[in-house]
Amino acid sequence: MDDEKRDLDQMMEIIEGIDTEVENHEENQYKEEENISITVDNNKEKRKEKRKRILSYVAIALISSIIGGLISPYIVINYLYADMLPSLEEQANSYNDNIIYNIEGGSINAISLAAKKAMSSVVGITTKEVQNFGFFSQEVDGVGSGVIVDKNGYILTNSHVVGDGNAKEIMVLLENGDKVQGTVLWNDNLTDLAIVKIDATNLPVATLGDSDKLEVGEIAIAIGNPLGMEFQRTVTSGIISGLHRSIQVDQYNVIEDLIQTDASINEGNSGGPLLNSKGEVIGINTAKIKTAEGLGFAIPINTVKPIIEQVVKEGTYKTVFVGITGVEVELYERRLGIELTADEGVIILEVVPNSPADKANLRAGDIITKIDDQEIKNMNQLKRSLYKYKKGDKAKLSITRNGKEEQVEIEFSILK
C-alpha cells in the first residue's frame, strides 16, 4: 500500500513537472511571440522613421534648390561681377527696352514711359495744296505729323508734308484739340525737313536726343497719324535696324545718312518723331520713301539742330555757301569720256568771284573730297554738309589738285 502511494506521488510529481514545463514552454513561446511582435512593430516604426527622414531630406533639398535659385543670381551679380555693376547699371539706364517701372501701384514699361513723355509735343498737320495736272489744277488734301521744338510755336516736320513750302493752307492740331493755322518758315526738299510756325505760347516741347550716339539694335518708338486724324498719335515700336542709309527718292534726289527702323511708319507718320527709350527725339520720320514692308526711315535729329536754333533765334534760316558750280566725279567722267585721278568727289567747274571758294584760292578742276571729316561724293551731299555751319565758321577742305591731295581752309558766309 505504501509502495502504491509512493508510486502515485511520484507519478503526480512527474505530471506536475510536465505541466510546469508545458506552462513554462507556453510562457516562453508567448514571450517569444511577443518579442517577435515587438520586433516587427519596432521594424515598422524604424521603416516609418526612415521614410520620414528620406522625405525630409527630399523636402530640404527641394527647398534649398529653390532658395539657391533665387539668391544665387544675387550672389553672382554682387560678388562675382561686383566690378561690372556700374557699367551694367549704366547700360540699363541707356537701354531701358525691357525694364518695368512700378508707379502708384501699377507697372509701366520703357516704351510707355517714352511715349507719355513725348506725346503732348506731337501734333497733327493737315494741308491743302493746289496741284497742276496739265491744263487742269486740283486742290489736294494732305495729312502728316510734326513735333514741337520750341514753346513759342516752332514745329519740325517733313518738307513734303507742307508741299515743299507750296501748301495753300496749313492747319496744326494740338493735343488739347485746338486747331491753329501754320506758316512755313523754312523747308528743304533735299533733307525733306521743314519748320512751321504757329501763333501760340507755352507749348509742351519735345526733348531732342543725340542721333550721333545711336546703336543698331536699340529701341525705336514712332508717334504720328498713320492713316490720318482718325488714328492720331498712334505709337509703334521696334529697333534701330541700320544707320547711315542712302535712299533714292526720285530720278534726281538721294536722301543720305538716314536712320533705318522696323517700327511701322505710314503716310500720316511723316514728320512725326522717332524716339529712343528715354523719350528723346532722335529722328524725324519720313514716309516719302516707298520701300518694302518693315523698312522705315527717319532723318537724324542732329542734321536739323543748328537750323532749329537759327530759325528760333532769327525767324529764318540762311544756308552758308561755298561759291562754286560743280558736278560729281562719276558723272563728269561719264559725260566727257575721261578718267580723273579721284574716284569720288565734286569737281569744280566754276568759282564765283569774291566768294568763300575764291578767297580760299579754289580753282576750276579742283576735286573736293571732304569738308572736315565729312566725305563728299556729290553736290547734294555738299549742300547738306553745310547745314551745320554758320556765318563766320571755318572748315578744312580736302581737295585733289593736279593729282595731288591738298587741304585748304575756307571761311563760310551767307548770300545777301
Solvent accessible surface area in square Angstrom, and as a share of the most:
residue,aa,sasa,rsa
1,M,184,0.82
2,D,108,0.56
3,D,81,0.42
4,E,118,0.53
5,K,133,0.56
6,R,125,0.45
7,D,80,0.41
8,L,103,0.51
9,D,67,0.35
10,Q,93,0.41
11,M,111,0.50
12,M,92,0.41
13,E,113,0.51
14,I,110,0.56
15,I,80,0.40
16,E,100,0.45
17,G,32,0.31
18,I,91,0.46
19,D,71,0.37
20,T,67,0.39
21,E,118,0.53
22,V,68,0.39
23,E,109,0.49
24,N,69,0.35
25,H,117,0.52
26,E,98,0.44
27,E,87,0.39
28,N,79,0.41
29,Q,84,0.37
30,Y,138,0.52
31,K,100,0.42
32,E,104,0.47
33,E,94,0.42
34,E,78,0.35
35,N,86,0.44
36,I,109,0.55
37,S,54,0.35
38,I,83,0.42
39,T,70,0.41
40,V,63,0.36
41,D,73,0.38
42,N,71,0.36
43,N,60,0.31
44,K,98,0.41
45,E,90,0.40
46,K,132,0.56
47,R,131,0.48
48,K,102,0.43
49,E,89,0.40
50,K,118,0.50
51,R,136,0.50
52,K,135,0.57
53,R,121,0.44
54,I,88,0.45
55,L,112,0.56
56,S,53,0.34
57,Y,136,0.52
58,V,76,0.44
59,A,45,0.35
60,I,104,0.53
61,A,59,0.46
62,L,108,0.54
63,I,97,0.49
64,S,60,0.39
65,S,71,0.46
66,I,111,0.56
67,I,85,0.43
68,G,27,0.26
69,G,47,0.45
70,L,133,0.66
71,I,84,0.42
72,S,46,0.30
73,P,67,0.42
74,Y,136,0.52
75,I,78,0.40
76,V,52,0.30
77,I,78,0.39
78,N,50,0.26
79,Y,154,0.58
80,L,134,0.67
81,Y,97,0.37
82,A,44,0.34
83,D,140,0.72
84,M,92,0.41
85,L,48,0.24
86,P,80,0.50
87,S,48,0.31
88,L,72,0.36
89,E,107,0.48
90,E,114,0.51
91,Q,102,0.45
92,A,41,0.31
93,N,98,0.50
94,S,48,0.31
95,Y,89,0.34
96,N,18,0.09
97,D,39,0.20
98,N,135,0.69
99,I,59,0.30
100,I,104,0.53
101,Y,67,0.26
102,N,133,0.68
103,I,80,0.41
104,E,175,0.78
105,G,89,0.86
106,G,37,0.35
107,S,80,0.52
108,I,27,0.14
109,N,56,0.29
110,A,2,0.01
111,I,48,0.24
112,S,41,0.26
113,L,59,0.29
114,A,1,0.01
115,A,8,0.06
116,K,137,0.58
117,K,111,0.47
118,A,2,0.02
119,M,42,0.19
120,S,35,0.23
121,S,2,0.01
122,V,1,0.00
123,V,1,0.00
124,G,2,0.02
125,I,0,0.00
126,T,50,0.29
127,T,9,0.05
128,K,71,0.30
129,E,40,0.18
130,V,75,0.43
131,Q,66,0.29
132,N,117,0.60
133,F,108,0.45
134,G,77,0.74
135,F,207,0.86
136,F,157,0.65
137,S,71,0.46
138,Q,109,0.48
139,E,84,0.38
140,V,48,0.28
141,D,101,0.52
142,G,27,0.26
143,V,57,0.33
144,G,0,0.00
145,S,0,0.00
146,G,0,0.00
147,V,0,0.00
148,I,1,0.00
149,V,16,0.09
150,D,28,0.15
151,K,106,0.45
152,N,63,0.32
153,G,0,0.00
154,Y,26,0.10
155,I,0,0.00
156,L,0,0.00
157,T,0,0.00
158,N,0,0.00
159,S,0,0.00
160,H,51,0.23
161,V,11,0.06
162,V,0,0.00
163,G,10,0.10
164,D,52,0.27
165,G,33,0.32
166,N,112,0.58
167,A,19,0.15
168,K,136,0.58
169,E,66,0.30
170,I,9,0.04
171,M,52,0.23
172,V,0,0.00
173,L,23,0.11
174,L,13,0.07
175,E,86,0.39
176,N,113,0.58
177,G,48,0.46
178,D,74,0.38
179,K,145,0.61
180,V,33,0.19
181,Q,122,0.54
182,G,7,0.07
183,T,84,0.49
184,V,35,0.20
185,L,53,0.26
186,W,24,0.09
187,N,48,0.25
188,D,21,0.11
189,N,68,0.35
190,L,24,0.12
191,T,3,0.01
192,D,0,0.00
193,L,1,0.00
194,A,0,0.00
195,I,1,0.01
196,V,0,0.00
197,K,53,0.22
198,I,2,0.01
199,D,130,0.68
200,A,22,0.17
201,T,91,0.53
202,N,127,0.65
203,L,22,0.11
204,P,59,0.37
205,V,69,0.40
206,A,9,0.07
207,T,63,0.36
208,L,54,0.27
209,G,6,0.06
210,D,52,0.27
211,S,11,0.07
212,D,118,0.61
213,K,149,0.63
214,L,13,0.07
215,E,97,0.43
216,V,93,0.54
217,G,38,0.37
218,E,20,0.09
219,I,10,0.05
220,A,0,0.00
221,I,0,0.00
222,A,0,0.00
223,I,0,0.00
224,G,0,0.00
225,N,1,0.01
226,P,15,0.09
227,L,132,0.66
228,G,11,0.10
229,M,48,0.21
230,E,147,0.66
231,F,99,0.41
232,Q,72,0.32
233,R,35,0.13
234,T,43,0.25
235,V,52,0.30
236,T,34,0.20
237,S,51,0.33
238,G,17,0.16
239,I,76,0.38
240,I,0,0.00
241,S,35,0.22
242,G,3,0.02
243,L,43,0.21
244,H,142,0.63
245,R,96,0.35
246,S,67,0.44
247,I,38,0.19
248,Q,113,0.50
249,V,35,0.20
250,D,66,0.34
251,Q,140,0.62
252,Y,170,0.65
253,N,32,0.17
254,V,40,0.23
255,I,3,0.02
256,E,27,0.12
257,D,64,0.33
258,L,1,0.00
259,I,3,0.02
260,Q,23,0.10
261,T,0,0.00
262,D,67,0.35
263,A,2,0.01
264,S,55,0.35
265,I,26,0.13
266,N,64,0.33
267,E,94,0.42
268,G,0,0.00
269,N,2,0.01
270,S,1,0.01
271,G,0,0.00
272,G,0,0.00
273,P,0,0.00
274,L,0,0.00
275,L,0,0.00
276,N,18,0.09
277,S,9,0.06
278,K,95,0.40
279,G,1,0.01
280,E,39,0.18
281,V,0,0.00
282,I,1,0.00
283,G,0,0.00
284,I,1,0.00
285,N,0,0.00
286,T,3,0.02
287,A,12,0.09
288,K,54,0.23
289,I,15,0.07
290,K,155,0.65
291,T,59,0.34
292,A,69,0.54
293,E,177,0.79
294,G,46,0.44
295,L,73,0.36
296,G,5,0.05
297,F,8,0.03
298,A,0,0.00
299,I,7,0.03
300,P,16,0.10
301,I,1,0.00
302,N,39,0.20
303,T,37,0.22
304,V,1,0.00
305,K,64,0.27
306,P,29,0.19
307,I,0,0.00
308,I,13,0.06
309,E,113,0.51
310,Q,24,0.11
311,V,0,0.00
312,V,53,0.30
313,K,164,0.70
314,E,112,0.50
315,G,32,0.31
316,T,53,0.31
317,Y,15,0.06
318,K,102,0.43
319,T,51,0.29
320,V,3,0.02
321,F,44,0.18
322,V,6,0.03
323,G,7,0.07
324,I,24,0.12
325,T,67,0.39
326,G,15,0.14
327,V,21,0.12
328,E,58,0.26
329,V,1,0.00
330,E,107,0.48
331,L,43,0.21
332,Y,46,0.17
333,E,37,0.17
334,R,154,0.56
335,R,175,0.64
336,L,102,0.51
337,G,68,0.65
338,I,81,0.41
339,E,159,0.72
340,L,37,0.19
341,T,102,0.59
342,A,12,0.09
343,D,125,0.65
344,E,92,0.41
345,G,0,0.00
346,V,0,0.00
347,I,8,0.04
348,I,2,0.01
349,L,85,0.42
350,E,102,0.46
351,V,30,0.17
352,V,66,0.38
353,P,107,0.68
354,N,118,0.61
355,S,2,0.01
356,P,7,0.04
357,A,0,0.00
358,D,62,0.32
359,K,153,0.65
360,A,14,0.11
361,N,88,0.45
362,L,8,0.04
363,R,119,0.43
364,A,66,0.51
365,G,42,0.41
366,D,3,0.01
367,I,6,0.03
368,I,0,0.00
369,T,38,0.22
370,K,76,0.32
371,I,0,0.00
372,D,55,0.28
373,D,137,0.71
374,Q,67,0.30
375,E,94,0.42
376,I,2,0.01
377,K,86,0.36
378,N,30,0.16
379,M,44,0.20
380,N,32,0.17
381,Q,24,0.11
382,L,4,0.02
383,K,94,0.40
384,R,31,0.11
385,S,11,0.07
386,L,10,0.05
387,Y,12,0.05
388,K,110,0.47
389,Y,18,0.07
390,K,104,0.44
391,K,131,0.56
392,G,38,0.36
393,D,45,0.24
394,K,118,0.50
395,A,4,0.03
396,K,113,0.48
397,L,0,0.00
398,S,20,0.13
399,I,2,0.01
400,T,12,0.07
401,R,24,0.09
402,N,138,0.71
403,G,44,0.42
404,K,144,0.61
405,E,155,0.69
406,E,68,0.31
407,Q,120,0.53
408,V,26,0.15
409,E,104,0.47
410,I,2,0.01
411,E,94,0.42
412,F,2,0.01
413,S,37,0.24
414,I,46,0.23
415,L,120,0.60
416,K,231,0.98
